[in-house]
Amino acid sequence: MMNTSNNERVGQHLFEEVTTETKSIYNGKIISLQLDTVTLPNGSTATREIVRHPGAVAVLAIVNNKMIVVEQYRKALGKSQVEIPAGKLDPNEQPEHAALRELEEETGLKASHLTRIGSFYTSPGFADEIIHLYAAEDLEQGEMNTDEDEFLEVSALTIEEAYEAMRQGRISDAKTISALYAWHLRQLTGSWPV
């Protein structure tokens, strides 16, 4: 067991790594990559590869007791995936606004209000991407307006179909799995896990 009094530095948490240098490696349309040199709690140095991301939203939309999903090809995985509607935040955009926008753009559905389920980091070991997860019910038809490089198919799954798609690996992303578990909990308890 560590003796915290010997390992804490003034103004520094026990495990905090202090950045001494940041080198920008790549700045893209969605992400940037940087290489940080850090001083570790024991005084030695290390490097950290960090992906910076503007953050994203995801929406668990329920219509007639079915989860609305989109299937699209994910180049990084080399296969199609079934996911809940989602997208990145625009600069200075509030997550709830982005969730409403993404839901309508990808599915054509409009929500009068959203319930915030929670937020989570996708890969905190190397990225700062955070996803804000919302639930949408009492939906009405709007107008679908996908991005020009976005090709997807909208469908609806019962909870049993969604679990089967997860078993088959067709649903395998964290946001959709988290949403599925939240929906299941809602069915069991009558309220969202907020």
C-alpha positions in Angstrom: 0.0 0.0 0.0 1.3 3.5 -0.9 2.0 6.2 1.6 0.0 9.1 0.0 1.8 11.8 2.0 5.1 10.9 0.2 3.6 10.7 -3.2 1.4 13.8 -3.3 2.9 16.9 -4.7 1.6 20.4 -3.8 -1.5 21.1 -6.0 -1.3 17.7 -7.7 -3.5 14.7 -7.1 -1.9 11.4 -6.2 -2.0 9.9 -9.7 -2.0 13.1 -11.8 0.4 13.3 -14.7 1.7 16.8 -15.3 2.1 17.8 -19.0 5.4 19.4 -19.8 5.1 19.4 -23.6 2.4 19.0 -26.2 3.2 18.3 -29.9 0.3 18.4 -32.4 0.5 15.4 -34.8 -2.7 15.7 -36.8 -5.7 18.0 -37.1 -8.6 16.5 -39.0 -12.2 17.2 -39.7 -13.4 15.3 -36.6 -10.4 14.5 -34.4 -7.0 15.7 -33.6 -4.0 13.7 -32.4 -1.4 15.0 -30.0 1.7 13.6 -28.3 2.1 14.8 -24.7 5.3 14.5 -22.6 4.2 14.1 -19.0 5.9 13.9 -15.6 4.6 10.9 -13.6 3.8 10.9 -9.9 7.2 9.3 -9.2 9.1 12.1 -11.1 9.9 10.1 -14.2 8.7 11.1 -17.7 6.5 9.3 -20.3 4.7 10.1 -23.5 0.9 9.9 -24.1 -0.8 9.7 -27.5 -4.1 11.6 -27.1 -7.0 11.8 -29.5 -9.1 15.0 -29.0 -12.7 14.8 -30.1 -15.5 17.5 -29.8 -17.9 15.1 -28.1 -21.0 13.4 -29.3 -24.6 12.6 -28.6 -26.7 9.5 -29.0 -30.5 9.0 -28.8 -32.5 6.0 -27.7 -35.7 6.7 -29.5 -38.7 4.4 -28.7 -41.7 4.1 -31.0 -44.4 1.5 -30.3 -42.2 -0.2 -27.8 -39.4 -0.6 -30.4 -35.9 1.0 -30.4 -35.2 3.0 -33.5 -31.8 2.1 -35.0 -29.8 2.9 -38.1 -27.6 0.4 -39.9 -24.5 1.9 -41.6 -21.1 0.8 -42.8 -18.3 1.6 -40.3 -15.0 1.8 -42.2 -12.8 1.5 -39.1 -14.5 -1.9 -38.4 -14.8 -3.0 -42.0 -18.4 -3.9 -41.6 -22.0 -2.6 -41.1 -23.3 -2.0 -37.6 -26.7 -1.4 -36.1 -26.6 1.6 -33.8 -28.9 4.1 -32.2 -28.9 7.6 -33.9 -25.9 9.6 -32.9 -23.5 12.3 -34.1 -20.8 14.7 -33.0 -21.3 18.1 -31.4 -20.9 21.2 -33.5 -18.7 23.9 -32.0 -20.4 25.5 -29.0 -23.5 23.3 -29.5 -25.4 22.2 -26.4 -25.8 18.4 -26.3 -29.6 18.4 -26.0 -29.8 20.5 -29.2 -27.4 18.2 -31.0 -29.4 15.1 -29.9 -32.7 16.6 -31.3 -30.8 17.6 -34.5 -29.2 14.2 -35.0 -32.4 12.3 -34.3 -34.3 14.1 -37.0 -31.4 14.1 -39.5 -30.8 10.4 -39.3 -34.4 9.1 -38.8 -36.8 11.9 -39.7 -38.3 11.7 -36.2 -38.8 14.8 -34.0 -38.9 14.8 -30.2 -40.7 17.4 -28.1 -38.4 16.7 -25.2 -35.6 14.4 -24.2 -34.6 12.6 -21.0 -30.9 12.7 -20.2 -29.8 9.2 -19.3 -26.1 10.0 -18.7 -22.7 10.7 -20.3 -19.7 8.4 -20.7 -16.2 8.5 -22.1 -15.7 6.1 -25.0 -11.9 5.3 -24.6 -10.4 7.3 -21.7 -7.0 5.5 -22.0 -6.3 7.6 -25.2 -9.2 9.8 -26.1 -11.3 12.5 -24.5 -14.5 11.7 -26.5 -17.6 12.0 -24.4 -21.0 10.8 -25.5 -24.2 12.3 -24.0 -27.0 9.7 -24.1 -30.7 10.7 -24.2 -34.0 8.9 -24.4 -36.8 10.2 -26.7 -40.4 9.2 -26.6 -43.7 10.6 -27.9 -42.1 11.2 -31.3 -43.6 12.7 -34.5 -42.6 12.5 -38.1 -40.2 15.2 -39.3 -37.8 15.2 -42.3 -34.8 13.0 -42.7 -31.7 14.9 -43.8 -28.5 12.8 -43.6 -25.1 14.2 -44.3 -23.9 13.9 -48.0 -21.4 11.1 -47.0 -23.8 9.2 -44.8 -25.6 6.2 -46.1 -27.9 4.4 -43.6 -31.1 2.4 -43.2 -33.6 3.1 -40.4 -35.5 0.3 -38.7 -37.0 -0.6 -35.4 -36.2 -3.5 -33.0 -38.0 -5.0 -30.1 -35.9 -5.5 -27.0 -35.6 -9.2 -27.8 -34.5 -8.4 -31.4 -32.0 -5.9 -30.1 -30.5 -8.5 -27.7 -30.3 -11.0 -30.6 -28.5 -8.4 -32.8 -26.1 -7.9 -29.9 -25.5 -11.6 -29.6 -24.8 -11.7 -33.4 -22.3 -8.9 -33.2 -24.5 -6.6 -35.3 -24.9 -4.3 -32.3 -21.4 -4.0 -30.7 -20.8 -0.3 -29.9 -20.9 1.0 -26.4 -23.5 3.7 -26.9 -26.1 1.3 -28.3 -25.4 -1.4 -25.7 -25.7 1.2 -22.9 -28.9 2.4 -24.4 -30.3 -1.1 -24.7 -29.5 -1.8 -21.0 -31.1 1.5 -20.0 -34.2 0.7 -22.0 -34.4 -2.8 -20.3 -34.0 -1.2 -16.9 -36.8 1.2 -17.8 -39.0 -1.7 -18.7 -38.3 -3.4 -15.4 -38.6 -0.4 -13.1 -40.8 2.1 -15.0 -38.2 4.9 -15.0 -35.0 5.8 -16.8 -31.8 5.3 -14.9 -31.0 9.0 -14.3 
